Structure formats: structure tokens, C-alpha cells
Amino acid sequence: MDEVTDANQFFGRIDHHFSDSDRFFGRLAWDEARDERSSINPNFPLFVDARTVNLAASWVHTFNQNAINEFRFGTAAAKADLTNPRTNDESFDMDALGVGQIRVAGDGNRPLKPLEVGVPNFRDLPFALSDRGPQVESSSSIQIADHVSIIKGSHNIKFGGEYKHLALDVGGANVPRGQFRFGSNESGLPFASYLLGLPRQTTTSEGSPFSLPRTNRFGVYVQDDWKVSAKWTVNLGLRFDYIGNPVSEEGAWRTVNFCGEELPAGRGAGCFTDPATGNEYPTIGPEFADERGSVKLWKQRYRFFMPRVGIAYRPSHKWVVRLGGGYFDNLMNLNNFTILSLMPPKSGTNSFNSVTDRAQTVTFTTPGGRTFDNLQTRVFRPGQDIITLDDPFLAASGDVKAAPAVNTLHIKPDYKNGDIWKWSFDIQRELPQSIAFTVGYVGSKGSHTANSIRNWNSPEASPDSNLQANRPFQRVYDLAQPEKGLQGLGVVRYLDSYGNSFHHGLQAKLDKRYSNGLAFGVAYTFSKSHGDGEAGGNEGAQYQAPRSDRRNARGRYRFDQRHNFVAHYVWEIPGANLDSPLRHIIGGWQTNGVLSLRSGFPVRVTGSQSDLNVGDSNVRPDLVGDPHLPNPTRKLWFDPQAFSRNTCDIPERLDLCHIGSAGYNLFDSPGQRNLDFSLYKNFNLTESMKLQFRSEFFNTFNTPYFGAPRGISYSNSTQLTPDGTRDGEIRSLRTPMRIIQFGLKLFF
């Protein structure tokens, strides 16, 4: 991907001493930038226009030599617009694309606005074919804080508080122009299904609805840095934070309410009882989709009392022992909740799925002479709707057999803000030549980590490909649109805070402070980060077993690197102080380097979700052997034969109709070996002006840092052992190859 950035930055600052007791500081920062990001397909660039303005001010008042008060005020405003070449092009005709009428079904089936138009999202294809954006986002914040420091004997006491008001105005969606997905059940291969115009699933447009969340936060603290003796220092602190639940000003945030939940006021009823049958169904609330529905969707909590403690012990002038721990909040950004606006009646989508059944097996010989035996064919199920690219949303069909299913979101009424305990212990020793050695342990345990589980309402593994008929929750009643009665319930994106995270790490480092023109450091970390709930769930937004076994989604995080070694140096080559003219030639040189040796990131192997008819889930195959190879290569990084297919599409092997037994992150991708090197030449032009010539070599030795290997695949629907031609092969890089750049830098 290519990226061109045009940026301008402006800074202004003022400092004023009103008196010996009062000082004022003010700063204004202004940043404007435009990025043009091109993908492999040059017809689908993304334009990003951003502007950030930050104003900060502080007033420091000194009462006496032992007491100081600092008042701070800050405000920030940011705006970012993500657009594509079709955005706001009123001449662009969505209906002329030949893929049906793209409409916002949840908003009265309206056409797209000029801001929203573009090429829809075509997925599961070997090439990029969709526009990105639009997204219009502006945020603002106001922060007021006051801090007091008092020195009383051996105590340095600090206390204070701060208030924040956060506001976000964002217009955007996950599928603003609808989505088309292609699979193998309709033709044998996803790309063949695309060429035949037979999607496996279509989703209507969400448009780009606006969400206007607002929230208030307040915190107070007190801390005592106590010098107990010449050898002991103790830090004791306590903080309380009030984290206000965000509220959408215009009442666009809505959620599914399940029966039996204890709901906060204004969210609506949890159950709808069908008067005809007496059956109970989930509802969509709040009851009002306007300012009257601007309520807190989950219970407000006030539990963040957070203690902190630190201890430092110096047994001698060359030894220091430190330990500490504390409790901290781990908050979600407002952006994480704005998807709650993607609900009817202002947005929301309907989904349509093709339903197929097994037919006959055939033998096929390619023009090259290769023969495939027992190829399984499928047929569309009689009596079910057939979706095509000509009529993807069944708008033109005069005989629609099934009502569309509305896709929704659900946030738990007992949603909690994340919290984390952190602790550490280290020993430091001063060595000769201004060198310090440190070894220590750090750990953390996070609770109430946020999850975003898109497939909460997906069916269990089944031979039946009719997804909608097998969903655990099939009907829903919208409290704001009672005239629609009971509607089909499709995807339920489930937002909760039930995740956990853990980190344990051994850290060692050796640092030489700068002296005699030389500084260097060596650091090594042996660690493990694991849990669930990271990045919308460690399995992404699709758990393999979202309702039955949440522990199945726990393991090493995708960013976990077991070993991490980094060495760096800065060396000013001698010669600058020579008395001869040679100082202009051999003097003023400086060389720098960073060596990185890291183990690889974890790799997971996924199976085929269409084999199990579970919708969009990150299903995994069965593990039948050891996937590790004694000498892995880029051509074959793991053993595909260690996995076996789990499928519901072989009637005589229904014992395979289950989610896979393989865990995720079973092995690591290739690690990194990288050296960044630079050589500078400094020219002293005047006493206050210096010119620096810079030559920089990133990835100096052009060592490839390979990405993750490809997964497993099968030549036909009855093949149980992976036999793909590129299974386990690495075909990507995580970072670019060698980059060399030269530059001049003027200091004045």
C-alpha cells in the first residue's frame, strides 16, 4: 500500500512571570494533514483529511518554599474525514452498478446520500473491489485540573483532582454501502460464485448515520512520598475516578434486550409477549429513537477506588531494590460504542442467505489431463429464495419466501469499565564505567476486558445450511416501531466486559550513560501475554463458541512475543577537538545503531466455516498431530497433516460435525533479525547554528521479516486431510526490505 502525506504543523507558546510567586504558561498547537492511501487496486484510494487543535494553559502559584499549587486547563478539538473518489459525487449512480438497488433498509429503505455513495463491499475475493470510507468524525474535550504539593518534614504530599468532558460527533458505518459475500457452496469456489453472480450472503446498506456521544469524568487523588530513612522510601497513594457512562445526545444508540435481564431505566422492556401465542421474544430499545431515548444503556457504577504503593530500598550506594503495585482503570474509547447507532430506525441492515443442499458426486477431468474424482455438487433448496447479483436483496422478486432478518447489537446492562492490577519488582546495580544493570519482574491482571462478539446469534454446527432457521434467537420486537410486529432477528453483535488478561515478564537491561562520546544499552525481555477480549476478542469479532465455551477463546495474545532482545548505541567518533585542519575531515562524525532480535507472533489455523453452517465464525479444524516441524522453511512453516477437517457436509461422517479441537496460536511465525544503522556528519557553522548530514539505513542487511504462513485448504468438499498446494507457505513480509535515505538538518 502506498501512502502520500502532506502535513503542516504550527506551534505557539507564551510564558510570563507575574511575580516571584505566580507564573503562567500557554501553548497552542495546530496540525493539518492530508493522506492519500492507495491499495493494490489504484481505483480505490482513501483520502484522509485531518485537523487537530490543542490549547493548554497552566498557572503555578508558590505559597512558600514548601507549598505549590498548579492549575491546568486544556481543550482539544480534532476532525478527520475519510473519503473516496465517489464521495459526494452526485453524478455517481449506485443503481447503475448492476447489483440491485442499494438502500438503507433500516431507515425506511431510503437511497444513499451523496456522502455515502461508492462501490459496495465485495468480500472473499482474491482482489480489492470496494470503496473505503466515508467517515466524518470530530471530537472535542475540555479538561480542568488542580494539583497541590506540600513538603512536610520527610513527607512530600500531593493531592488534587481533574474534570473531563468528552464529546464525539461521528458519522460512519461498517458496511455503509452494503456487502456481498461469496462461498464455495454455490459453485465450488468463491471466485467462481462471484463470476456466476451467486452470493452466499448479502447485507443491505447501513448508510453513515451520525452518533453524538457525550460523557463526563471526574477524579481525585492523594499521594505521599515518604522518605522513611536514608535507605527507605515509601510511596502511598489512593485515587477515585467517576467514569460517566456515555450517552448519545440524539438518542440514536439502541440495543437488543433479552428476556430476564435487569435493565436500567429508559432502556425499555426486556421481553415482548406475543398475544397470539403467549411466546416471549427479545425487544429492541429504548422505546423512543429520538432525544427521549438519550439514556444510559447500562448501569452506572462508582467503584473505582484505586490504591497504589511503591517501596525503594537502598542497602548500599550501588544497590537499589524496588517493588510496587497498584490498581488502575482501563477505559474504552468512545469510538468503541458508536456502533450502537447502527440500528433501526436510523440505520441497521437486513441480511439474506442462500440455502443449498448436497446433490450428486461427479468426476471431472481438466483440459490439462488432471482428474478429480467424487466432486460434490450442490443444489439450491427448493422453496427457498435464491439471491443473485441481479437481485441481491430480493427487491425484484415477486415471490419472497422468507422475511429478511434484521441485524442488531446488544450491550450488556451490567457492562463494566475495565480495570487492571499491576505489580513489579526489580534490583539495580551500579557497575564501573557509568554502567547500570537492572533485572526485574513485571506482571498484570486485567478484568472486565471488553469483548465485541459479532456471531452471538449464530447457529450451532449443523448439516442444515439454512442459517436463519437454526439461530437460537429468531424473532425480535422493536419497541420504537410496533407497526412492524415481530421481525426476523439475524446477526447480534454482543458487547460485554467479561474478558480477562494476564502478563508476566522477566526484564533485564544494561545501560551505559553517555560519557566520552559513547552511550549504549542492551535489553532482554522474556514474557507472556494471554487472555481473551483483546481487539474485540482474541479471535477477532467472531468467537468459535461464543455461547457455550468462552474459555475456548483464551490463549496467547496476537501481539505476544516470547523473546525480545534490543541493543542500541550512540558513538561520537573522536576527532572534533583536533587542533589541525583534519578536524573538519575526521571530526564531527556520529554513528548510531539499533539491533533487534525478536521471536515471532503466534499463528492460528482456521477451518472452513461453510463446512459447519455456523455463519461468520472463526472455526478451527481438529488437531490430530504435532504441527511443529524440526526445520521449518518459508515454503513449509508447519505440518498441515497435523490437522483434519471437521465438516457437517458428509452424511456418513456426522461424527465430524462439530467445532474443531485445535487451539489457536499453536506455534509462532518467523521472528525478526534487524539492524538499523545511521551515520551523521556535523558541521558547526556558527556558535548557535549547526548543519547535520544524515545517512540512514533501515534494515541494513536487507534481512526479510516474514509474515504469517498461509493456513490449510482442501481440494474438494470430501477431502479430510489438508492437500492445498500452498498450505503452510509464507508469502508476505511484516516490514519492508532495506530503506536508505539521506538528508540535511539545520539546527539554529
N, C-alpha and C positions, 0 to 999 in steps of 0.2 A: 504494500500500500504506500503510495506517495502522499506527501503532505507538504504544503506550502503555507508558511505563516508570515503574516505581515503584522507586526506589533509595534505599538508606541506606548511609552511609559513616561509619566510626568510626576514629579515629587516636589512638594513644597514644605518647608519646616520653619517654625519660629520658636525661639527660646527667649524668655525675658525674666530677669530677676527684679521683682518689685522691691524687694528688701532682702536683708540677710535671712529673713525667716520665710519668705514666700518666693517661690519660683513657678513659672508657667512654661508648659511645653505644648506645642500644637503641630500636627502633621497632616498633610493632605496628599493622598496617593491616587493617581488616576491611570488606568490601564485600559487600552483599547486594542483589540486584536481581531484579525480575520484569518481563519484557517480554511484551506481548500483541501479536502481529503479525497483522494481518488482510489478506487478499488481496482481489481484486476480488469473489470469492465469499465472503460472510460466513460460510458454513457450514464453512469450512476454515481457521480461525485456527491459529496456532502459539504455544504458551506456552513461554517460556524462563525457567527459574529458575536463577539463578547465585549462587555464593558464592565469594569469594576471601579467603584469609587469608595475610598475609605478615608474617614476623618477621625482622628484620635487627638485627645487633649488630656492633660493632667495638671493638677495643681498640688504642689508639695508645700506643706506648712510645717515648719520646725518650731515646736513648743519650747524645747530646750535640748540640751545635748543628749538626753535620754528618751525623748518622745518625738515622734514624727507622724504626721497624718498625710496620706496621699489620696486625693480624689481623682478618679478617672472617668472619662466619658468617651464613648466611641460609637460610631454609626457606620454602617457599610451598606452599600447597595450594589447589586450585581445583576446583569442582564445577559442572557445568552439565547440566540436564535439559531436553530438548526434547520436549514432549508435545503432543497434540492432544485435542479433546473426547472422542474414543473411547478414549484410552489408559487402561488399567486398568479399563475398564468391562466387567465380567464378563457383563453382560446383552446386550452387543453381539454379535450372531451373524453371523460372517463368511459362513457358508454361506447366510444369508438374503438376501444381496445379489443372488443370481441370476446370478453369474458363475463358476459352478463351485465346486469345493472348493479354497480357498486353503490350501496346505500347504507346509511346508519340505521339499522333495523331498530335499535333500542330507543331512537329518538324520532319516532313517527315515520320511519323509513324515508328520511329526508335525503336529498342528494348531497354530495360533498361540497364544502365551501372552497373558494379558490385557495385558501391557506392549506387545505387538506389534500388536494389532488396530487396524483402521481401514479407510478406503476405499482400495482399491488405486490404483496409479498408471496413469491413462489419459492417454496422450500423443498428440500430433499433432492435438489438437482445439482449436477456437477459444476455449475457455473452461477455467477451472481446475476440475478434477474429480479431486482426490486429497488425502489427508491427508499432512501432513509429519511428520517425526519417526517413531518415537521415537529419541532418542539419549540415553544416560546416560553421562556422562563425568566422571571425577575424575582429577586429575593432582597429582603432588607432586614436589618437587625439594629437594635438600639441596646447599648449596654452601659449601665451606670454602676460604679463600684467605689467603695471607700475602704481603705486599709490603714490600720493604726499599728505602729511598732513602738514598744516600750521596753527599755532596758532597766531591769531592777535587780541589782546585785549580780548573781550568776545566772539570771533568767533573762532571756530575750523573748518577750511575749508579743505575738502578733494576733490581731483579730480584725474581722471586717465582714463585709457582705457584698453581694452583687445582684443586680437585677438584669434580666434579658427579656426583650420582646422580639420574637421571631415571626416574620411574615413571608409567605411564599405565594407567588402567582404563577402557575404553570399550566400550560396547555400542551397536551401531548397524549400519546396512547401507545400501546404495544403493537396493535395492528390497525393503524389509522385508516388504511385503505383495503382492509380485508386480507385474507390469507388463503392460499391454495397449497395443499399438501398431497404428495404423491407416494404411493407404495407399490409393492410387488403383487398384491392380491388381484389387482385389476388387469394386469398384463404379463407379469413375470418379473419386471424390473421397474423401478420408479421412473427412470427416464423414458422408458417405453410408454408408461402410463401417461406421462406428460405429452408425448408425441401423439398419442391417441386421444388426448383431451379427456382423460378419465381420472379425476382426482379421487383420492381415498377420503379426503375431508376438506370441506370448505367452511370458512368463517366470514361472516359479514363484517363490515367496517365499524370501528369504534369512533371514527372521526378524531377530532382533537379537542375534547372537552376541557374546560378550564376548572382548576381546583385552586381554592384560596384558603389554605390552612393558616391558622394563627395560633400561637401559644405563648405562654409566659413562664419564666423560670426564675427561681429565687434561691440564693444560697447564703449561708452564714458559716463562719468558721472561727476557731481559736486554736492557736498552736504555741507551745512553749518549748524553746530550745534552751535546755538546761545544762550548763557546764557544771556537772557534779563535782569534778576534781580535775586535776591536770591530766588524768588518764581517761576519764569517763565523760561522755557527752550523751545526753538522752533527749530525744525529740518526741514530744507527745502532742497529738492533735485530734480534733474532732470537728467534723463538718456535717451540716444538714443541708440537703437540697430538696426543694419543692419542684417537681417536674410536672408542669401542667399538661394534661392531655390536649393534643391539638384538636381544633375544631375548624371545620370548613365553613367559612362565612356564609356562602350562598346555599348551604345545605345539600351539596352535591354528593357528599360521602354517604354511601349506603352499604348495607351488608345483609347477608342471609342470616336469619335467626332460626336455630334448630330447637325443636321441642325439648323442654326440660332444662333449658339454660336460664340462669338468673340474670336478667337483663337490667341495665341501668335505665333510669327514667328517660323517656323520649325516644328510645331505640325501637319501640313497637312491641307488638305481641310476638311471643315465641312460637306460637302454633296457630294454625288455621284448621278448624274442623269443618269438613265438607258436610253440609246439611243433608245431602242426598245419601251419603254412605256412612257418615259418622267417622270416617278416617281422618287422621291428623296429618298435616303437611307442614314443612318449613315455610317461613314467610320471608319477604324482603322488606326491611325497614330502614329508616324511620317511616312513619305513616305519611309524612309530608316531604316532598322533594324540593323544597324552597327554604327560605330563611327560617321557617318554623321547624325545619329538620336540622338546624345547625346546633347539634347537641354532641356531648361526649359519648362516643360509641362504646367505650369500655370504662370500667370503674376507676375513678381517680384514687391514687394511692399516695400515702405520705410516709414512706418507710425508710427514707434514705438518711439514717444516722450512720455516719461513716468514720470509725476510729482509725488512726494511723499511729505507728510507733516506730522509732528508729534508735538504735544504740550503736555507739562507736567507742571502741576501747583501744588505747594505745599502750601496750605493755612496755615498749621502749621507743626511742625516737625513730627507729627504722621499721617498726611493725605497726600495722593498724588492722583491727578486726571490726567488721561492720555487720549488722543484721537489722532487718526491718521488715515491716509488713503493714498492710492497710487494706481497707475496703473502699471500693470506688464504684461509681455508677458507670454504665456502659450504654450510652443512649443511641437510639436510632435517629437518623436524619429525617426531617420532614418529608423528603422525597420518597422515603420508603412507604409512606401512607397515601400518597396522591393517587395510587391506582384504585383507591376506593371510590373515585369519581367515575370509573369505567363501568357504570351500572345504569340500567334504565331508571327514569325516563329521559335522561340527557345523553346517555351513551349506551354501552352494552352491546353484546354481539349474540347472534344466533349461529349455531353450528349444524352442519349436515354431514352425515357419514354414509359411505357406500357399504352395502352388506353383500357379501359373497359367500359361496359355499364350494366345497370340493366337487370337482366333476370327474373327468377321466384322466388317465395317465397316457402319455404318448411318447414315442421315440422320434427324435429329430436329429438329422444329420446336416451339419453346416456345409456351405459351399467349399470350405477347406478340407472337408472329409472327417471332421470330428463328430462323433455320435454321442448323443445324450439319451440315456435310457430312463424310462419311468418318470418323465417330466410331468409334474402335477399341474393340471389345468383347473380353473375355477370359473364359476358362472355367477352372474348376479342373481340374487334370491328372488324368485317370483313373488309379486305382491309388494316389493319394496321399491322406494324411489331410486332412480339411477341419476346421480349427479354427473354433469359433464361441464366442460369449459364453455359450451354454448349456453347452458342453463345451470350455473353452479349453485344458485340459491333457490332453485325450483320456482322462480317467479313466473316463468312462461308455461309451466306445466299446468294443464287443466285438471289433473287428477293426482293431487298430492296426497299420499297415503298417510303420512305422519306429520304432526305439527313440529315446527322447529324447536330445538331446545335452547333456552337462554343460558348464557354463560355468566357466572356470578363470582362474587368474592365473599369471604366470611372472615371476620376478625373476632377472636375470642373475647367475650365480655369480661374475662378475668385476665386479659393481656397485661403483662408486667414489663416495666423497663428493665433492661439488662443490668446485671451487677457482676463485679469481679473482685475476688480476693487475690492479692499479690504479695509475695514474700521473697526475700533474698538473704544470702549470707556470703560474705567474701573476706578474704585475707589478702593484705597487700604488704609487699616487702620492698624496701628501697635497696637497690643494688648500686655498685660503683658506676661511674661514668654517667650519672644522671639518668639511670635506668630504673624503672619501676615494674615489678612483676605482681600481677593480680590473678587470683584463682577464686572462683565462687560458683554458687548455685542460685538459680532463679526459678521461680515457679509461679503458677497462677491457676485459678479455678474460676471459670465463669458460669453463671447460672442465668436462666431466663433469656438465653440467646435466641434471637429472632429467627423464625422459620417462615418461608413462603413456599407452600406446597401446592403446586398447580393441579395435581391429579388426585385430590382428596376424594372426589366423587367418581373416580374411575372404577370399572368393574374388576372383579377377581378374574384370574386366568380361567378361560372357558373355550370350548370348541366353537361356541356361537360368536360370530363376528358382528352381531347386532349390539354395538356398544351401548346405545341408549336404553335398550330393553334390559340390560344387565346392570345398570348403575344402581348403587344402593339407595340413592335418593333420586326419584324420577320426576317428581312434581313439586311446584313451588307456587306460592300465592303472594302477589305484590300488593302490599297494603296501600301503596300510593296509586295503584291502577286496578281497583277492584273490578272494573268493567271487563278486564281480560280473563278473569276467573283463574282456574288452575292452569299453569303453563308447564311445559316440559322443562326440566332442570338438567342442564348439561354439565360443563366444567364448573367446579367450585374451587377457586383458589383460596387456600386456607392459610390465614395469617395467625400464628400463635407465638408464644415465647417460652417454649418448653425445652429448648436446646441446652446443651452443656458443652463446655470447652475446657481443655486442660493443656498446660505447657510445663515441661520440665527441661532444664538446660544446665549443662556444665559449661562454664565460660572461663577461658584463660587468656591473658594477654600480657605482652611485654612491650613497654613503651619507653623510648628514649626521647627525653625532652630536647628541644632544639638547642644546640650549642656547637660552636666551632663549625658552623655551616652544615650540620648534619642533624636530621631527625628521622626516626624510623619507628615502626611498630609492627607487631605480629599478634594476631588474634585467632583463636580457635574456639568454636562452639560445637558441642555435641548435645543435640536436643531432640525433643519430640513434641509435636503439636497435634492434638487429636480431639475428637468430639463430634458434634453434629451442629447443624444450624448455621454454618458458615456460608456466606454468599447465597442466602436463600436456601440453605440446606446443603450439606456436604455433597449431595448428589445433584446439585442444581435445584431447580424448582420441581423436579419430578422424583419423588422417592420410589424405591422399588415396592415397598409395602407400607404405604402411608398410614393405614388404619390399624393393621394387625401387629406390626413389629417395628416400632420406632428404633429399637436398638440395632436393627439391621442397617441403619443409616449412620452408625457411629464408626469412626476409624480415623486414620491419619488424614489431616487436612491436606488439601491440594497444594498449599504453599509450604508444606513441611519439607525441610532439608535436614537430614540427619547429621551430616558433617559440613562445616563451613569454616574454611581457612582463608584468611586475608592477611597479606603483608604489604606494607607501603613504606616509601622512603622519600625524603626530600634532601638533595645534596647540592649545595652551592660550591661548585668546583673552585679550588684555590686559584688565585691569580689576580683578583680585583685590586689588591693592595700593593701590587708591584710598583716600584718607582720608575721603571723603564717603560718605553712605549709598548712593550709586549703586553701590558695590562689591557690594552684595547683589543688585543687579538685573543689571548688566552684567558683574560679575565671577564667576569660578568656572566659566565655560563652557569646554568642551573638545570639539573636533571631530576625528574620525578618518575615514580613508578608505582603501580598497584598490581599485585599478583593475587588472583582469586582462584581457589580450588574448592569446588562445592560438589556434593553428591546430588543426584538427580531428584526431581519431583516424583511423587507417587503416580502410578498409572493404574487406571481401572479398565476392565474389559467388559463391554456391554454385549447383550444378545440382541435378538430381533423382537421388538415389541409387537409386531404384527403376528408373530407366531402364537402369542398368548392372548391376543384380542383384549388387551388391557388399556388401549388408548396410548396417550403420551406418557410413558413411564420409562425410567432408566433401568430396565430389567437386565439381569446378568445371567450368563449361562451357568451350567453345572460345572463344578470343578472336579475332575476325575484323576488328576495327576499333579506333578510339580511343574509350574510354568517357568521356573528359573533354568537358564542354560549355563553350562560351565564357562563358555566363551561366547557371549552374545556379540553380534555384529549389527551394523546398520541394516544389513539385508534381512536378518532374523534376530530380533531382540529378545523374544520369549518363545516358548514352545506352544504353538496353537493346539497341539494334540492333547494338552492338559485340560482342555475344555470340551464340553459336549453340549449339544443343542437341547434346550428344553422347549417343547412345542405342544400345541393343542390341535395341530392340523393333521395328525396321523391317527386315524380312528383306532387302529390296532395297537397304538402305543400311548394310550391316555395316561399311563404312568408318568409320562414326560410332561404332562400338562400342569406345570407349577412354576413358580418363580425360581430362579437359579440359586444354587448353593454357594456359588463363588462370592467371596467378599470383594470389596473394591480396594483399590490401592494395594494390590498384592505384590508389586515389585516397583522398582524405580526406573525412570527414564535415564538417559545418559547424563552424566554430570558435566560440570563446566571446568575448563582449564583456560584461563585468560590472563594475559598481561597487557596492561595499558601503560604506555611509555610516552614521556614528553621531554623535550629539550628546549630550553629557553636561553636567549641571549639578551642581557640587559644593557642598555646604553644610557648613561647619565648625561642628559642634555644640559640641565642647569641644576641648581641646588634643589629646586622644587619640581622638576619635570624629568620624567624617565620614559624611554621608549623600550618596549619589550617585543622581541621577535619570538613567536611561539611555533614550534613544530610538534604536533600531537599525533600519536599512533594508537588508535583504539584496536584491540585485538591484534597486537603487534605481530605475532607469529601466524596470523590467519588460521587459528585453530577453530574448527567448527563446533558450535554448541548446538547439538541436535535436539529436536523436539521429541514429542511422544510418538511411540510407534503406532501404526495402524492396528485396528482391532482384528476380529475374526469374521469370516464370511463363509458362505456355503454355495456350492454350485447349483443346487436345486432344493426344493422345499422338503424333500425327504432325506437329505444328507444330514447325518447326525454329527459327524466329525468335521471340524473346520478344514476346508480344502481350497480356500481362496488363493489366488496366485501371489498376492501381496500381503498376506496375513503376517502380522508381526514386523513389517518393514517400516523403517523410519524414512520419511520423505519430507521433512520440514526442519527449519532452523528456529531456535528461540531468539537468537540475536544475529545481527548482520555479520558478515565477514569483515576483514580488515578495512578500517576507515582511516585515511590520512588527511590531516588538514593543517594549513599554515595560516598564520595571522599576525597582525601587528596590534599592539595595545599601548595606548598612550596614558601615562599617569601624570596628573598635574594637580 
